[in-house]
Amino acid sequence: MSELINNSENRKELLKHMILQLHKGEAPEAIKTQLTNLLKGIPYDEVVEVEQELIKDGLPVEEVLKLCDIHSMVLDGNIDHSGAKAIPAGHPVDTFKKENRELEKLVLQLNGIFETIKKASETNSTEVNDNAAMQMLAIFNALTDVDKHYRRKENLLFPFLEAKGITGPPTVMWGKHDETRASLKNAIEVLQNSKGATATEMADIIEIVLAPASKSITEMIMKEDEILFPMAMDELSDQEWDEVLQQTNEIGYCLFDPTEEWFPDVMGNMSTDLHNEFAGGKVNLPSGSFTINELTVLLNTLPIDVTFVDKDDKVKFFTQGQHRIFDRNRAILGRDVRMCHPPHSMHIVDQILNDFKSGKETTAPFWIQMGGKFIYINYFPLRDKDGKYLGTIEFSQDLTELRALEGEQRLLSYGEK
């Protein structure tokens, strides 16, 4: 048996077999016991390969999402990191991991409050201490900062992994991110409406809503620390990590403000070098011309966010205005636009692109309420003079102030208050 377990291919096939048994409805506890006994010390890269192969073999992402909590729980503490690279202080992964430690501190505080309320419910206490409820609400509000941690993974790290053919883990993780975001939102809403709840009622709320929300964060931390980060350290070059670092400030940090700096062994930024090289050049158009600098500033001054996706569905350009509506980072350039959206909306993006390519639709407008603002989003297909499809352009604009306008403001009124 030891020979079987020590062989990489056999180990991976065994792990895949066990996970597929779970998919077919086998008892989770029985599978857990088998996995724990047979797969102690499995290298982290093999776990990634198995997850990737399962999706490639046709197991729906939704099913992988359901199963990954079970098999990740089994693998927790059983993954071999002996070959993992050291993480320098100030490195993007160092920051990710330190954010995880801050998240764990908050979850630990929550668990203490959960235990206190559980004991109160067992003694038939009539009401929950107001301070305990307020403390839980404050902690869950703080935990929503994990969104920035997740967005840095989604927009900065995942594109590099996908470019190297590693698409399974990013897809599954993004789905788990969305589940956690929804769980945190539900937890906050429940706590905001829990005034007057007894200890028994609150204990039920903890079991059904609050504990699963906090647990989803700790489970993702395990997946990152045990699997994602060691793999990413192996796959990304210092140059790529530098690109991640340079764009990190655009999204921000989660519960942690780095104080140490990391400098890659290989310095330089190709996009910056190219910009400097051609900054003095001109773009000639049928109705006029711009210098590169003029065109860059013009596009970034427009009161809208613009993103261009080429005919092959790859993100090729986006504006970088001061007041962005949605996160856009240079790491998404060259990325399949479907991968820039959560798994549950990929099919809608695909439908829009197909409708544009076929000529069925010439626009796809949407409008949403976000953070007290009215956001208008519209997609248009681009076609040349012969009707050939060139790509799709997205416009996003905050219309909140425009919708509130009344009367008129004429040119001659300029400067008047």
N, C-alpha and C positions, 0 to 999 in steps of 0.2 A: 504493500500500500504506500510506503514511504516513497518508492520510486515513482509511483503514479503522481503523488502530490508534489514531488520535487521537479517534475517535468512541466515546463511552462505551458506548452500546448494542452497537456492533459488537465492542468489546473484551470486553465481558461474554459475548456470544454465542460469541466465539472461545474464551475460557477455558472456558466450559461445554462446548463441543464437544470440546476437547482432553481434558478430564477424563472425559467420556463415552467417548472413544476408549480411554482407559486401562481404564475399566470393562469395555469389550468385549474387552479382551485385547491391544490394540495394544502394541508394544514400548515400555517405559517410556523407554529412552534416546532413541528417535526422537522421542517426544512431548516429552521434556525439552528437546531441542535446539530444536524448533519453538517451544515456549513461551518459552524464553530469548530467542530471536531476535525474537519478535513482541510480547512483552508487557513489555518493559522500561519501568519507570516507571508501572505500573498503580496507581491510587489505592487505598488500603487499604479504603475503603468499598465499592468494586466487588467486591473479593474476597469480602467478607462477603455481599453481595447474591447472588453466584453460588452460594456454598455453600448459602444459604437456598433459592434457587430449585431447586437440584438435589434437595433433600429434599422440597420442595413438589411437584415434578414426579414424585415416586415412587421416586427412587433410595434404597434402604434405607440407614438410618443406618450399619449394619455395613459396607456397601460404601464409604460416604463415609469411614469410619474407616480403611479399608484404603488408600484413594487419597489422603487428605489429606497423608500424609507425603511422597508423591511430588510433588504439586503445590506443597506448602509449600516443599519443598527447592528447587524451580525458582524460586519467587517470592522466596526469600530474597535480599535485596540489590537486588531489582528493583521494590520497592514504593515508591510516591511518598508522602512524608510532608510535602510542602511546605505543605499546608493544615492540618496537625495543630495542636492547641492546645498551648500551653506547660503544663508540669506543675509546679505550685508545690511548694516544699519542704514535707515533712510531709503532703502530700496522700496519700490511700489509694493512688493509682496510683504515686506516688513511692516509697512503701513497697514495693509489689509489685515495682517495677523494681529497687530496692536488694536485695531478697531474691534476685532473679534473679542479680544480680552475685555474691552470696555462693555461690549454687548453682554458678555457673560456675567459681568458684575451686576448689571441691571436685572438679568434673569434670576440671579441668585437672590437679589432683594425680593423679587416677586415670589419666589418659592418660599421664602420665609413668611411672607404675608399670607400666602395660600395655606400654609401649614397652621398658622394662627387661626385663620377663619375656619378651617376644617375642624380644629379642636373645639372652637366655640359652637359649631353646629352640633357636635356630639354631646355637648352639655346643655343643649336646648336654649342657648342664648337667644334672646328675642331680636336683637338688632346688631348690625355690623357697626363697629367703631367707625365714625365718620372719617377720622384721620386715615384709617386703613384703606377705605374706598378712594379717598383723595390721593393717597400715595400710589395706589395701583394705577389710577388714571394718569398721574404725572409720569410714572415709569413707562407706561405704554405710549404716551405722547413722545417721550424721549426715544423709545425704541423705533418709532417711525423714521428716525434719522438713518436707519439701515437702508432706506431707499437710495441714498447717495452711494453707499457701499455697493449695492446691487447695480446701480446705473453705471458705475465705473467698470464693473465687470462686463456688463452688457455692451457698452459703447466703446470701451477702450481695450479690454483684454480679449473678449470673445472673437473680435474680427481677426486678430492675429492667429488664434487657434484654428479658426475656420479656414484661413488661407493656407494652413498646413494640412488641411484635410480632416481636422478634428472637429466634427460638427455635432456628434451625439451628446457629449456632456454639456456643451453650451446650451443646446436646445432644451435638454431636460432641466438644467439649472434655472433657465429663464422661466420655465413653467412653474418651478417651485418658488421662485421669487414672487411671481404674481399671486400664488396661493398665500404666501406669507403676508404680502401687502394687504390682501383682502381680509385675512384673519386679524391683522392688527387694526384695520378699520372697523371691523365688527366688534372687536374687544372694546375699543374706545366708545363706540356708539352704545353698547350695552352698559358700560360703566357710567356713561353720562345719564342714562335713564334708570339707574338702579337705586335711586334715592328711596329710603324706607325699607329696603330689602332686609329680611332677617338673615341671620348667619346661615341657616339651612338653605335659604334661597340663593344666597351668594355662593355657598359651597357648590351648589348645582351649576351656577353660572361659571364658576372656575373650571369645573370638570368638563363642561360642554363647550365653552367658548375661550376662556382666558388661558388655561393651561395649554391647549393645543396651539394657540397663537405663539406663546413663548417657546414652546417645544420646537416649533417649525424653525425658529431662529437658531437654536442650538444644534438642530440636525443639519442645517446648512453650514454652520461653522465647522462641524465635523467633516462634511464633504469637502469643504475648502481646504482645511488644514491637512487632512489625511490624503486627499487625492488631487484636487485641482491645483493647488499652489506648487507642490513638488513637480507635477507634470509641466506646469507653465514655466517653472525655472529651467527645466530641461529643454523646452521647445523654443523659447524666445531668446533672441540675441540681446546683447547689451544695447545695441542700436534701437531695437524694438522697445525694450523696456524704457529707454530714454524718451521715446515718442509717447509712451503711456504716461510717463512722469510729467512731461511738458504740458499735457492736456488735462492732467488731474485737477488742477485748480478751477477749470471751467465747470466742473461738477461739484467739487467740494469733498470734505471729509466727514466721516461718521464718528461722532463722539470723541474724536481724537485729533489733536493738532500737532503734526510732526515737528520736531525740533532739530532733527539730524538731517544732513544732506547726503545724498548719494550721487556720485559722478561715474558714468560708465567708462569702461576702458577705451571704447571707441567713441569719440565725440563727433558731432556734426549732425545736421538735419537736412536731408536732401531737398525737402520742399522749401526750406528757407534759402538754401543755396541757389536753387533754381529761381526763386522769386528775386533774389538780389541780382542774379545774372541777367534776367530779362526785364527788370523793372524799368529800364529806359526805353524798351521797345514800344511799338504801337500796334493797336488792333484796328485794322481798316474795315469799315462796314459800308454798305451801300449808301447810307445817309450821313456818314461822318466817320470820325476816328477818335480814339482815346489812347493815351499812354496806359501801360499796365497799371500804374499807380492810380491814375484817374478812374479807370474802370473798376478797380478793386474798391476804392473809397465810395464810388457811386453806388455800387451794388450793396455795400454794407451800410449805406445811409438810407436805403429804401425802408419805409416803415412796415415791411413785411419780411417774413422768412421765406427764402426760396431754396428749393432743393431740386437738383436735376438728376434723373435716372436715365441711363442710356438705353439703346435698343436691346441690349443684352441683360437688362434689369439690374445693372450695377450702378451704385451711387457714384457719380462723377464730380459733383460740385454742390456746395451749399454756401449761402451768404453767412457772414459773421458779424451781424449787427450787434449793437450794445444791449438791446433789449430782446433777447431771444425768447421764443415761446416754448420750443421743444429743444432738448439737448441735441447738439450736433457736434461731432468731433472728427478730426481728420482721420482717425482710425477707421471710420466707416467708408472712406473712399475706396472704391473697388469692391465693396461688399454687396452681396446680393440683397436687394431691398427687402425681400421677404424676411431675411434674417435680422432686419432692423426693427421688427415688430414682434410683440409677444406671440407665442405659439397659437393662442386661441384666435388671433386675427389674421394669421398668415393666409388663410383661404380667401379672405375678403380682398387682401392686397393682390393676390393672384387673379381673382375675378376681375378686378379693375383693370389690371394690365392686359388681360386677355380681351376684355371688351374694347379697350383702346386699340389694340393691335388689329382686331378684326373690323374695326370701324363701327361697331355697334353703339358705342357711346363717345361723346366728345367732351364730356366733363363729368366730374364726380364730386359734388359739393357736400360738405358736412359742417355742422356747427355744434359746439359744445360749451357747457358752463364749466370753467376751471378756475378755482381759487378766487371766485367772485368776479371773474372776467368772462366776457362773451368772445369766444374764439371761433373765427371762420376759417375753414380749411377747404381748398379746392384743388383738384388734380385736372390737368389737361394733357392730351397727347400732343406731341410735336411732330409735324409732318413737313417734308420739303415741298417744293412747288409741284412735284409730280405725285404727291400724296404718299410718299414712302415714309413709314414710321421711323422716327429718329430717337424716340424716347418719351419720357413723361416728366412733367414739371409740377412741383407741388408749391402752392402758395399758402402761407398761414399768416393770419393777421388778427390782432387784438382790436375788436370793433367796439369795445365798451364805451369809450368817449364819443366816438362817431355816432353811435345810436342815441346818445343823450343830447345831440345838438338840436337847437331850436332857432327860429328866426333866420337871420342871415349875417354873414361877415363879408363885406365887400372889400375890394382892393383898396379903395380910398379910405377905408376904416382902419387900415394897417397902423399899428402903434397906439390906437385908442384903447382904453380899458373900460 
